[in-house]
Amino acid sequence: MNILGISAFYHDSAAALVRDGRIVAAAQEERFTRVKHDHSFPTHAVDYCLRTAGIDAGDLDHVVFYDKPLLKFDRLLETWIGYVPWGFRQFLSGIPLWLKKKLHLPREMDKALKDKYAGRYVFVEHHESHAASAFFPSAFEEAAILTMDGVGEWTTASIGRGRGNHIELTHELRFPHSLGMLYSAFTYFTGFRVNSGEYKLMGLAPYGTPKYADVILEKLIDVKDDGSFRMNMSYFSYCTSNMMTNGKFARLFGGRRRKPESQITRREMDLAASIQKVTEEIVLRMSRFAHEQTGMKNLCLAGGVALNCVGNGRILREGPFESMWIQPAAGDAGGSLGAALFVWYQLLGNERTPVPTDSQNGSLLGPSYDDEEIREFLDSVGAKYQVIEDERELIDRVAEMIEQQKVVGWFQGRMEFGPRALGSRSILGDARSEKMQATMNLKIKFRESFRPFAPSVLCEHADEYFMMAPGRESPYMLLVAPVSRSKRLEIESESQAPGGLDRLKVKRSEVPAVTHVDYSARVQTVDAGRHGRYFRLLQRLKERTGCPMVINTSFNIRGEPIVCSPEHAYRCFMATNMDVLVLEKQVLRKSDQPEAGRQEIQQYIDQFELD
């Protein structure tokens, strides 16, 4: 039985295909259209899923959408009316799209499926889709479930439980009181783009002190012991305009929001630290309440807030749960997968047998390209490359180049589903290098110098370098852990060390390129079962250097989605100061490439809106 799940029109449109309970394919639309966070109907992602399954739309048994548009429209209308006359402008800007597309989803899906699908469409509530994406692929027979995001139809957070092939949501928080919206309000106020700048805010937080945390808790939000809360909406304007905060909010925090791309000041650092502290406290309270209500030892997380890996790390270290699993595509994209799994298990009642690791297949669910396809493209653009057929030689050559401080674009196997590069569409560097973090930020990614990079580390060595339990896995880069004290370096007192963003220049550990200013790291563990050739590359690096890890950052530049095809990878390679590109068995050195290809650099960069 083939079930197609779809998320569209709000943020990160995606499609996922499940066959008899097995995840066959999943991808975000942005990877094909090259429009970051593309929210249009995922026509390309749907086509990809059908091709991978070897079927057309007429072979689908069920097509399911990840939320209920009529309920969402009800919430929007009630909000617009409730804030008359201030909500009228939002009404005028939002209603045309609803009347044209969002209220006519069956028509839009018929068009995307070329009128070949003859069945009925199923609509699942938004947080049910999140909950299903969190629990059903997990390795747990039973678990508590916690979902947190901006807003679905009305729900902004939910708590429930999963057992076998059934999930049940028992508690919810409702709009406009939203942890995702609260965090995005501070993202907006500190000058970053909402729905994409939240990662930046989290990365900026360690540079500041949480001096505004008490103000937030006193003025903006009333948090209860169970993690539920109410927001003081007089400080926020997201119900009535496209702006998240208003003048009252600005006066509370000493002046207007930072202008995007302007200098980051101490205020922004302290605001980031403050909202991060408040967010962590809320998710900890929610997780403790979920444990009290369910009595279960395992926890599953999904929703956009579940991508806050610092908060996730605290839940695991300080919360009451023994184990935790987080949907790698925790945001709206993952809702497409959750909706499909919800139909298979919950609505159709099929038996579920958890897989000992998980059934997400390493989240490597996107397209792959064989060597023949890659060579055909490279020849068409006149690229110069070497083919290394023997895998051991290929891995040794790449390990040697990383050891020599080269920056390597690594394109292997199926593309990742979700926002993280996990060793298939990655840019790699030497974690031991003192200069690599700044080099990759400024010369490769074209982004803010303060942003940290994540380590990919062999799973069996993770607890040596990071404060993680032996054998603890983090294959989806969704947990932050402190660097082990044995790997830290003595430095002068913080009072004498550089201040502000210059703190990053201080060498703090044996792996400085992946150690943030608070001695933390966003860890990805790498194992043979999920990661194949990437695992073997890290093994060879360990043999050559004694260090079992690399820097792993997503294969893209700022403002661009992660690359999908060999063409995307080659253009990104040519547009940056990357030294080497490895496309499966084809190895390209920048110094060997024709000058004509290098002239594409500015044209390539200019096509993306740098947020």
Secondary structure as UniProt FT lines:
FT   STRAND          2..7
FT   STRAND          14..19
FT   TURN            20..21
FT   STRAND          22..28
FT   HELIX           30..33
FT   TURN            36..37
FT   HELIX           43..53
FT   HELIX           57..59
FT   STRAND          62..65
FT   HELIX           69..82
FT   TURN            83..87
FT   HELIX           88..100
FT   HELIX           102..104
FT   HELIX           105..112
FT   TURN            113..115
FT   STRAND          121..123
FT   HELIX           126..135
FT   TURN            136..137
FT   STRAND          142..148
FT   STRAND          155..163
FT   TURN            164..165
FT   STRAND          166..174
FT   TURN            175..176
FT   HELIX           179..189
FT   TURN            190..191
FT   TURN            194..196
FT   HELIX           198..204
FT   HELIX           205..207
FT   TURN            211..212
FT   HELIX           213..215
FT   HELIX           216..220
FT   STRAND          221..223
FT   TURN            225..226
FT   STRAND          229..231
FT   HELIX           233..235
FT   TURN            238..240
FT   HELIX           247..252
FT   TURN            253..254
FT   TURN            260..261
FT   HELIX           266..294
FT   STRAND          298..302
FT   HELIX           304..307
FT   HELIX           309..318
FT   STRAND          323..326
FT   TURN            328..331
FT   HELIX           332..341
FT   HELIX           342..347
FT   HELIX           361..363
FT   HELIX           371..380
FT   TURN            381..382
FT   STRAND          386..387
FT   HELIX           391..403
FT   TURN            404..405
FT   STRAND          408..411
FT   STRAND          425..429
FT   TURN            431..432
FT   HELIX           436..439
FT   HELIX           440..444
FT   TURN            449..450
FT   STRAND          454..458
FT   HELIX           459..461
FT   HELIX           462..465
FT   TURN            470..471
FT   TURN            475..476
FT   STRAND          479..483
FT   HELIX           485..487
FT   TURN            494..496
FT   HELIX           500..505
FT   HELIX           512..514
FT   TURN            517..518
FT   STRAND          520..526
FT   HELIX           528..531
FT   HELIX           533..545
FT   STRAND          549..554
FT   TURN            558..559
FT   HELIX           566..574
FT   STRAND          580..583
FT   TURN            584..585
FT   STRAND          586..589
FT   HELIX           590..592
FT   HELIX           595..598
FT   TURN            599..600
FT   HELIX           601..606
//
